């Protein structure tokens, strides 16, 4: 069966929207306006920021400006991994000391529970299941990386993480050729669209104004410029992640990295019996070009990977449509992990972009001299990180406005972090394409048993990428 056949729904933003339905789009801005805080971007970061600010200071006039509709970007297309991964932790340890990085990791651990608790309190049914995160190794080289990763997580304070051999891994989920795994309880499966829709409704119920179909073309101190008017406010907070490059002056700030996904048709009880996966952990691997997957609430496997990593000139996709070759490659990963699913149909495929800073470090910043703030650069770990970033932005605004003091969050090492811009084209395109070609070559060599050669390739790619 062809994975790129006409029976595959390709695009339509994401499977999650096909499953839960597109939202009724809110009214655009109708002219010049004023607010106390303007949030640019209606994804997880922007909505959580508006939520926490309004809860902390109900008197604030907060306006969210979204170019399409809330959750159109990565927040409505991701793999539904609510977990404790944080981009840039090792670099922050080098810059600020291990204790600072440990504090950041502990905050991320707590963030998983925070999102689950707030969703429950707000009545948001997002198909949450706290089964943790299981990351598997399928080659000797991957196993060595997995063990090193496991030890590093323990060193950063994650005392409840567990390491499994091949037999214990198979007792959780039967992944072909798995030789080991590591599991953390700090993770949950979510339905991304149900979460972002519920969050938008909760924010609006608090009195926050949301204008959709309102693209912001320029951000400057105290001004958010749109085709329909200018919104003026003391604080303008940019929460645009993978779509940041579209803003004037931000073309090289964060690179919009592409990630693609497929979702199978619902599996039968017999197929699930063959696979296990009773704990409904989110599932990843230790490949250089890694995969990520979840068992959905309606019994499908949603699985993602890199696909075409970057489009020239920082362009983004067309409503989630992805390439036939990418669909086929993701299906190959699915069958490599789960051979019993050879006859299973791929029902949906889609793509989205995530924000990647030049040093791969997520950041939160408020420039007190201008009132401009931003958060993002999550490198694919944004479902939980966006919540921590939003609470941090809240505390920074409260501190600057005299409504609050320093907190544990304002002292985290990612606050105020500065990073150089990405190279201009065509260097940016050539670099990213070459980087992932090397990672895939390294994975192929590992599968062929040539681990030493693959490690040299991957280390060289990491240095070029600025990841270490």
C-alpha positions in Angstrom: 0.0 0.0 0.0 1.3 3.4 -0.9 1.8 5.8 2.0 1.2 8.7 -0.3 -2.0 7.4 -1.8 -5.1 9.4 -2.3 -6.6 8.0 0.9 -4.2 9.9 3.0 -5.5 13.3 4.1 -2.5 15.6 3.6 -2.5 18.9 5.4 -5.7 20.6 6.5 -3.5 22.0 9.3 -3.3 18.8 11.3 -5.0 15.5 12.2 -5.9 17.1 15.5 -8.1 19.7 13.8 -9.6 17.0 11.6 -10.5 15.1 14.7 -11.8 18.0 16.8 -13.0 20.5 14.2 -11.8 23.9 13.1 -12.7 26.7 15.5 -15.1 29.6 14.7 -12.7 32.4 14.0 -12.9 35.5 16.1 -13.3 39.0 14.8 -10.2 40.9 13.5 -9.0 44.2 14.9 -11.4 47.0 13.8 -9.1 50.0 14.1 -6.5 51.6 16.4 -6.8 50.5 20.0 -5.0 50.8 23.3 -4.2 48.2 26.0 -2.0 47.6 29.0 -0.4 44.6 27.5 -0.4 43.3 23.9 0.4 39.7 23.2 1.4 38.9 19.7 0.6 35.3 18.8 -2.3 33.1 19.8 -0.5 29.9 20.5 0.4 28.2 23.8 2.9 30.9 24.8 0.7 33.8 24.0 -2.4 32.3 25.5 -0.7 31.1 28.7 0.9 34.6 29.1 -2.5 36.3 28.8 -4.0 33.8 31.2 -1.5 34.2 34.0 -1.2 37.9 33.7 -5.0 38.3 33.8 -5.2 36.0 36.8 -2.5 37.9 38.6 -3.8 41.4 37.8 -7.5 41.3 36.7 -7.5 45.0 36.1 -5.1 44.7 33.2 -6.4 45.4 29.7 -4.8 42.6 27.7 -5.2 42.1 23.9 -4.0 39.0 22.0 -3.4 39.5 18.2 -3.3 36.4 16.1 -2.6 36.3 12.4 -4.9 33.3 11.6 -6.7 31.7 14.6 -5.5 30.6 18.0 -3.6 27.3 17.6 -2.9 27.6 13.9 0.8 27.1 14.3 2.8 24.6 16.3 0.3 24.6 19.2 -2.3 22.9 16.9 0.1 20.6 15.1 2.6 19.2 17.6 3.0 15.6 18.8 1.1 16.1 22.1 4.2 15.6 24.2 3.7 17.5 27.5 7.1 16.7 29.0 10.0 18.2 30.9 12.5 18.6 28.1 14.1 22.0 27.9 16.2 23.4 25.1 19.7 24.7 26.0 20.1 23.3 29.5 23.7 22.2 29.1 24.7 25.6 27.7 23.0 27.3 30.6 25.0 25.1 33.0 28.2 26.2 31.3 27.2 29.9 31.4 25.5 30.2 34.8 26.6 27.1 36.7 25.0 23.7 37.4 22.8 24.9 40.2 21.1 27.4 37.8 20.5 24.7 35.2 19.2 22.3 37.9 16.7 25.0 39.0 15.5 25.4 35.4 15.1 21.6 35.1 13.1 21.4 38.3 10.9 24.2 37.1 10.2 22.2 33.9 9.5 19.0 35.9 6.9 21.0 37.9 5.4 22.5 34.8 4.0 19.2 33.5 1.9 19.0 36.7 1.0 22.7 36.4 -0.5 22.3 32.9 -2.4 19.2 33.9 -3.8 21.0 37.1 -4.8 24.2 35.3 -6.5 22.2 32.5 -8.5 20.3 35.1 -9.4 23.5 37.0 -10.6 25.2 33.8 -12.6 22.2 32.7 -10.4 21.6 29.6 -10.7 18.0 28.5 -7.5 17.6 26.4 -7.3 13.7 26.5 -4.5 14.0 29.1 -2.9 10.8 30.2 0.1 11.0 32.5 2.0 8.0 31.4 5.4 9.6 31.4 8.0 9.5 28.5 9.8 6.4 27.3 12.8 6.9 25.0 14.2 3.8 23.4 17.5 2.7 21.9 17.6 0.3 19.0 21.3 0.1 18.2 24.5 -0.2 20.4 25.4 3.4 19.6 21.9 4.6 20.6 22.2 2.6 23.8 25.4 4.3 24.7 23.8 7.7 24.1 20.7 6.6 26.0 22.8 5.6 29.1 24.7 8.9 29.0 21.5 10.8 28.6 20.0 8.9 31.6 23.0 9.7 33.8 22.9 13.4 32.7 19.2 13.6 33.7 19.9 12.1 37.1 22.8 14.6 37.5 20.3 17.5 36.9 18.1 16.3 39.7 15.7 14.0 38.1 15.8 11.2 40.8 12.6 9.4 39.7 13.9 8.5 36.2 14.3 4.8 35.5 16.6 2.8 33.1 15.4 -0.4 31.5 17.1 -3.2 29.6 15.6 -5.0 26.6 13.3 -7.2 28.5 11.9 -4.4 30.7 11.4 -2.2 27.7 9.4 -4.9 25.9 7.2 -5.3 29.0 6.1 -1.7 28.5 6.0 -1.6 24.7 7.2 -4.0 22.1 9.4 -1.9 19.8 11.4 -4.0 17.3 15.1 -4.3 18.1 14.8 -2.3 21.2 17.9 -2.9 23.5 17.0 -0.5 26.3 15.1 2.6 27.3 14.8 5.3 29.8 11.5 6.5 31.4 10.6 9.6 33.3 7.2 10.2 35.0 7.4 13.9 34.1 5.4 13.6 30.9 1.9 13.2 29.6 0.0 12.7 26.3 -2.3 15.5 25.3 -4.6 16.3 22.4 -2.9 19.6 21.3 -6.0 21.2 19.7 -8.3 20.4 22.6 -5.8 22.0 24.9 -5.3 25.2 22.8 -9.0 25.6 22.2 -9.8 25.2 25.8 -7.1 27.6 26.8 -8.3 30.3 24.4 -11.8 30.0 25.8 -10.6 30.2 29.3 -8.5 33.3 28.5 -11.5 35.0 26.8 -13.7 34.2 29.7 -11.3 36.1 32.0 -11.9 39.2 29.9 -8.9 39.1 27.6 -9.6 40.5 24.1 -8.6 38.1 21.3 -8.4 39.4 17.7 -7.9 36.7 15.1 -7.2 37.2 11.3 -5.0 40.1 12.5 -1.4 39.7 11.4 1.1 41.8 13.2 3.6 43.1 10.6 5.9 45.1 12.9 6.6 45.4 16.6 8.2 48.5 18.0 8.2 50.0 21.5 4.6 50.5 22.7 3.2 49.7 19.2 1.9 46.5 17.5 1.3 47.4 13.9 -1.4 45.5 11.8 -3.1 46.1 8.5 -6.2 47.1 10.5 -4.7 49.5 12.9 -2.1 50.0 15.6 -2.5 48.7 19.1 -0.6 50.8 21.6 0.5 49.5 25.0 3.3 49.9 27.5 4.2 46.2 27.0 4.3 44.4 23.7 5.1 40.7 24.1 6.2 38.6 21.1 5.0 35.0 21.3 5.3 33.9 17.7 7.8 31.0 17.8 8.3 29.4 14.3 6.5 32.4 12.6 8.8 35.0 14.1 10.7 35.4 10.8 7.7 37.0 9.1 8.0 40.1 11.4 9.9 43.1 10.2 13.5 42.9 11.4 13.2 39.4 12.7 14.0 37.3 9.6 17.2 35.8 11.1 16.1 35.7 14.8 14.7 32.2 15.0 14.9 29.7 12.2 11.5 28.0 11.4 12.4 24.3 11.5 10.0 22.0 9.9 8.6 18.9 11.6 6.1 16.4 10.0 3.7 13.9 11.4 1.4 11.0 10.4 -1.5 9.5 12.2 -2.7 5.9 11.5 -6.2 4.7 11.3 -7.5 3.4 14.7 -5.8 0.1 15.6 -7.8 -3.0 16.6 -7.6 -4.5 20.0 -5.6 -7.4 18.6 -3.0 -4.9 17.1 -2.7 -3.1 20.4 -2.3 -6.5 22.1 0.6 -7.2 19.8 2.3 -3.9 20.6 1.6 -3.5 24.3 1.9 0.2 25.1 -0.7 -0.1 27.9 0.9 2.7 29.9 0.3 5.1 27.0 3.7 6.7 27.5 4.8 9.2 24.9 7.5 7.4 22.8 10.8 8.7 21.4 14.1 7.3 20.4 17.8 8.1 20.5 18.5 8.5 16.8 20.2 11.7 15.6 17.2 12.4 13.4 14.8 11.3 16.1 11.2 10.3 16.1 8.4 11.0 18.5 5.0 9.3 18.9 1.9 8.9 21.1 -1.0 6.5 21.5 -4.0 8.8 20.9 -7.1 8.7 23.0 -9.0 7.2 20.0 -6.5 4.4 19.5 -4.2 5.6 16.7 -0.5 6.1 16.6 0.5 9.7 15.8 4.2 9.7 14.9 6.5 12.5 13.8 10.0 13.3 12.6 12.0 15.9 10.7 11.0 15.5 7.0 12.3 18.4 4.9 13.9 20.4 7.8 13.8 23.9 6.4 12.4 26.0 3.5 14.6 28.6 1.8 14.1 32.1 3.0 12.5 31.0 6.3 9.2 30.2 4.5 6.5 28.3 6.3 4.2 25.6 5.0 0.8 25.9 3.3 -1.8 24.8 5.9 0.2 21.8 7.0 0.7 20.0 3.7 3.8 17.8 3.6 5.7 16.0 0.9 4.8 12.5 -0.3 8.4 11.4 0.4 8.2 12.6 4.0 5.0 10.6 4.5 6.7 7.5 3.1 9.7 8.0 5.3 7.6 8.4 8.4 5.6 5.2 7.5 9.0 3.4 7.2 9.8 4.5 10.8 6.4 3.3 12.0 6.9 -0.1 10.4 10.6 -0.4 11.6 9.3 0.2 15.2 6.2 -1.9 14.8 6.4 -4.6 12.1 3.0 -6.1 12.9 1.4 -2.9 11.5 2.4 -3.6 7.9 -1.2 -3.4 6.8 -2.3 -0.4 8.8 -3.4 2.6 6.8 -1.9 6.1 7.3 -4.9 8.3 7.6 -3.5 11.8 7.9 -0.2 13.6 7.4 0.8 17.2 8.2 3.7 19.6 8.9 4.4 22.6 11.1 7.3 24.8 12.1 9.1 25.3 15.4 11.4 28.0 16.5 15.2 27.4 16.6 17.6 30.0 17.9 21.2 29.9 16.6 22.5 28.3 19.9 19.4 26.1 20.3 18.5 27.7 23.7 15.0 28.6 24.7 14.7 32.1 26.2 12.5 34.6 28.0 13.2 38.3 27.9 11.6 41.6 28.9 13.6 44.7 27.9 12.7 47.1 30.7 13.8 50.1 28.7 11.4 49.5 25.8 8.6 47.3 27.2 9.3 44.8 24.5 9.3 41.1 25.6 9.5 37.7 24.0 9.6 34.0 24.8 10.3 31.0 22.6 13.0 29.1 20.7 11.7 25.9 22.2 13.3 23.6 19.5 10.3 21.3 19.6 9.7 21.1 23.3 7.2 23.8 23.6 4.0 22.2 24.9 5.2 22.4 28.5 8.0 25.0 28.0 5.5 27.6 26.8 3.7 27.4 30.1 6.9 28.0 32.1 7.9 30.8 29.7 4.5 32.4 30.1 4.6 32.4 33.9 8.1 33.8 33.7 6.9 36.6 31.4 4.1 37.3 33.9 6.6 37.7 36.7 8.9 39.9 34.6 6.0 42.2 33.7 4.8 42.3 37.3 8.4 43.1 38.5 8.8 45.9 35.9 5.5 47.5 36.6 6.0 47.5 40.4 3.2 45.0 41.0 5.6 42.2 42.1 9.2 41.4 43.1 11.8 39.0 42.0 10.7 35.4 42.0 12.4 32.0 41.4 11.2 32.2 37.8 12.7 35.7 37.1 16.1 34.3 38.3 16.1 31.3 36.0 19.1 31.3 33.7 17.2 31.6 30.4 15.9 35.0 31.4 17.6 37.7 29.3 19.7 35.3 27.4 21.2 36.8 24.2 22.1 34.9 21.0 23.5 35.9 17.7 21.3 35.8 14.6 21.3 33.0 12.0 23.4 33.4 8.9 21.8 35.1 5.8 20.7 33.0 2.8 21.8 30.9 1.1 24.1 29.9 4.0 21.2 29.3 6.3 19.5 26.9 3.9 22.7 25.1 2.9 23.7 24.7 6.6 20.5 23.2 7.8 20.1 20.9 4.8 23.6 19.7 5.2 23.2 19.3 9.0 20.3 16.9 8.7 21.9 15.0 5.8 24.8 14.3 8.1 22.5 13.2 11.0 20.6 10.8 8.7 24.0 9.5 7.4 25.1 8.9 11.0 21.9 7.0 11.7 22.4 4.8 8.7 25.9 4.0 9.7 24.8 3.1 13.2 22.2 0.8 11.8 24.9 -0.9 9.8 27.1 -1.3 12.9 29.6 1.5 12.1 29.1 3.4 15.3 32.5 5.0 15.6 32.2 6.6 12.2 28.6 7.8 13.0 29.7 9.4 16.2 32.4 11.4 14.5 29.8 12.6 11.9 27.2 13.6 14.5 29.7 15.4 16.7 30.9 17.4 13.8 27.3 18.3 12.9 26.6 19.3 16.4 29.5 21.7 16.4 28.4 23.3 13.1 24.9 23.6 14.4 26.0 25.4 17.5 24.3 22.8 19.8 27.4 22.2 21.9 
